[in-house]
Amino acid sequence: MNGINVKALEQTVEAIQNDPTLKMRNWAAQVKWENGVKNLVKIRDFENIVMDEPETLGGTDEGPNPVEMLIGSAASCFAITFEVLASQNGITIEAVTVDIEAGLNAAVFLGLEEGDGGIINPVISLKAETSAPIEKVEEIAKVALVKSPVLASLSTEINVKVV
């Protein structure tokens, strides 16, 4: 439904129910410095993703910066979660657009002041054309906000291991 292989999702759910050890999955990425603040991100067998900073932050602006990738990933994960939940509920999707905006205090990043160096006040806007009434879309959006793995990860403590 909606181009989502719901049968594969159902099979995955059944497999995890039968063998709870299957619920855990490790994901990995490798980042290699190229020059300046430009890095190449390698994920699975995909082409490298160029990440850089705009010139005002010392980069060459040859790719999105990590904050843009983070909020883009957060919005994409929210959209995917919404789309899967809608499909599991038998809702036909005509179109989904998710916009996200968030602030960032560059002075913290640049060492000019102390404070919250992460994204500030992120806002997701969902525009969904579906077969469902707006109340159902809002209900699924609220669930997607909680179930999205990337959004849930934004509050997870990250450990650093220097090797």
C-alpha positions as CSV (number, residue, x, y, z in Angstrom):
1,M,0.0,0.0,0.0
2,N,1.3,3.5,-0.9
3,G,4.4,1.8,-2.4
4,I,5.3,0.4,1.1
5,N,5.9,-3.3,1.3
6,V,3.4,-3.8,4.2
7,K,3.7,-7.6,3.8
8,A,7.5,-7.4,4.5
9,L,6.7,-5.2,7.6
10,E,4.2,-7.8,8.8
11,Q,6.7,-10.6,8.3
12,T,9.3,-8.6,10.3
13,V,6.8,-8.0,13.1
14,E,6.0,-11.7,13.1
15,A,9.7,-12.7,13.1
16,I,10.4,-10.4,16.0
17,Q,7.4,-11.7,18.0
18,N,8.7,-15.3,17.4
19,D,12.3,-14.4,18.2
20,P,12.8,-11.2,20.3
21,T,16.5,-11.3,19.7
22,L,15.8,-10.1,16.2
23,K,14.5,-6.7,17.4
24,M,18.0,-5.2,17.7
25,R,19.8,-3.9,14.6
26,N,23.1,-2.1,14.4
27,W,23.6,0.7,11.9
28,A,27.0,2.2,11.0
29,A,28.5,5.0,9.1
30,Q,32.1,6.0,8.5
31,V,33.3,9.6,8.2
32,K,36.6,10.5,6.5
33,W,38.1,14.0,6.6
34,E,38.8,15.4,3.2
35,N,40.0,18.9,3.8
36,G,39.0,22.0,5.9
37,V,35.6,21.1,7.4
38,K,34.6,18.9,4.5
39,N,34.0,15.3,5.3
40,L,32.8,12.3,3.3
41,V,30.2,10.1,4.9
42,K,30.0,6.4,3.9
43,I,26.9,4.5,4.7
44,R,26.5,0.9,3.5
45,D,27.1,0.6,-0.3
46,F,25.7,4.1,-1.2
47,E,27.7,6.9,-2.8
48,N,29.6,9.1,-0.3
49,I,27.7,11.9,1.1
50,V,29.6,15.2,1.1
51,M,29.2,17.2,4.3
52,D,30.7,20.7,4.6
53,E,30.0,24.0,6.2
54,P,29.0,27.3,4.6
55,E,31.8,29.7,4.0
56,T,30.8,31.8,7.0
57,L,31.6,28.8,9.2
58,G,35.0,28.0,7.5
59,G,33.8,25.7,4.8
60,T,33.5,25.6,1.1
61,D,29.7,25.0,1.0
62,E,30.1,21.9,-1.1
63,G,27.4,20.0,0.8
64,P,24.9,20.3,3.6
65,N,26.3,20.8,7.1
66,P,25.7,18.2,9.8
67,V,22.9,20.2,11.4
68,E,21.1,20.3,8.1
69,M,21.6,16.6,7.7
70,L,20.4,16.0,11.2
71,I,17.2,17.9,10.8
72,G,16.7,16.5,7.3
73,S,17.1,13.0,8.8
74,A,14.7,13.8,11.6
75,A,12.1,15.1,9.2
76,S,12.6,12.1,6.8
77,C,12.3,9.6,9.6
78,F,9.1,11.3,10.9
79,A,7.7,11.2,7.3
80,I,8.6,7.5,6.9
81,T,7.1,6.6,10.3
82,F,3.9,8.6,9.4
83,E,3.7,6.9,6.0
84,V,4.2,3.4,7.5
85,L,1.6,4.0,10.2
86,A,-0.9,5.4,7.7
87,S,-0.4,2.4,5.4
88,Q,-0.8,0.0,8.3
89,N,-4.1,1.7,9.0
90,G,-5.3,1.3,5.4
91,I,-5.0,5.0,4.6
92,T,-4.3,5.9,1.0
93,I,-1.6,8.6,0.7
94,E,-1.7,11.0,-2.2
95,A,1.1,13.3,-1.1
96,V,3.2,14.0,2.0
97,T,5.4,17.0,2.5
98,V,7.3,17.5,5.8
99,D,9.2,20.7,6.5
100,I,11.4,21.2,9.5
101,E,13.0,24.3,11.0
102,A,15.2,24.6,14.0
103,G,17.4,27.3,15.5
104,L,21.1,26.9,16.5
105,N,23.2,29.2,18.6
106,A,26.4,29.6,16.5
107,A,28.1,31.5,19.4
108,V,28.1,28.2,21.4
109,F,29.7,26.3,18.5
110,L,32.3,29.0,18.0
111,G,33.2,29.1,21.7
112,L,31.9,32.6,22.3
113,E,29.4,31.6,25.0
114,E,28.2,28.7,27.0
115,G,24.8,27.2,26.5
116,D,22.8,24.7,24.6
117,G,24.9,23.9,21.5
118,G,22.2,21.7,20.0
119,I,19.3,22.5,17.8
120,I,16.7,24.7,19.5
121,N,12.9,24.8,19.1
122,P,12.6,22.3,16.2
123,V,9.2,22.5,14.5
124,I,7.9,19.9,12.1
125,S,5.1,20.9,9.6
126,L,3.2,18.1,8.0
127,K,1.1,18.5,4.9
128,A,-0.6,15.2,4.0
129,E,-3.2,14.5,1.4
130,T,-4.8,11.2,2.3
131,S,-8.1,9.3,2.3
132,A,-8.3,9.9,6.1
133,P,-10.1,12.7,7.9
134,I,-7.8,15.4,9.4
135,E,-8.4,14.0,12.9
136,K,-7.0,10.6,11.9
137,V,-4.0,12.3,10.2
138,E,-3.3,14.3,13.4
139,E,-3.6,11.1,15.5
140,I,-1.1,9.3,13.3
141,A,1.2,12.3,13.3
142,K,1.3,12.3,17.1
143,V,2.2,8.6,17.2
144,A,4.8,9.1,14.5
145,L,6.4,11.9,16.6
146,V,6.9,9.4,19.4
147,K,7.7,6.3,17.3
148,S,10.3,7.9,15.0
149,P,13.7,6.4,15.8
150,V,15.6,9.5,14.8
151,L,13.5,11.9,16.8
152,A,13.7,9.5,19.8
153,S,17.5,9.4,19.4
154,L,17.9,13.2,19.7
155,S,17.6,12.9,23.5
156,T,19.9,9.8,23.8
157,E,23.2,10.2,25.5
158,I,26.1,9.5,23.1
159,N,29.4,7.9,24.3
160,V,32.6,8.7,22.6
161,K,35.4,6.1,22.3
162,V,38.7,7.4,21.0
163,V,40.6,4.6,19.1
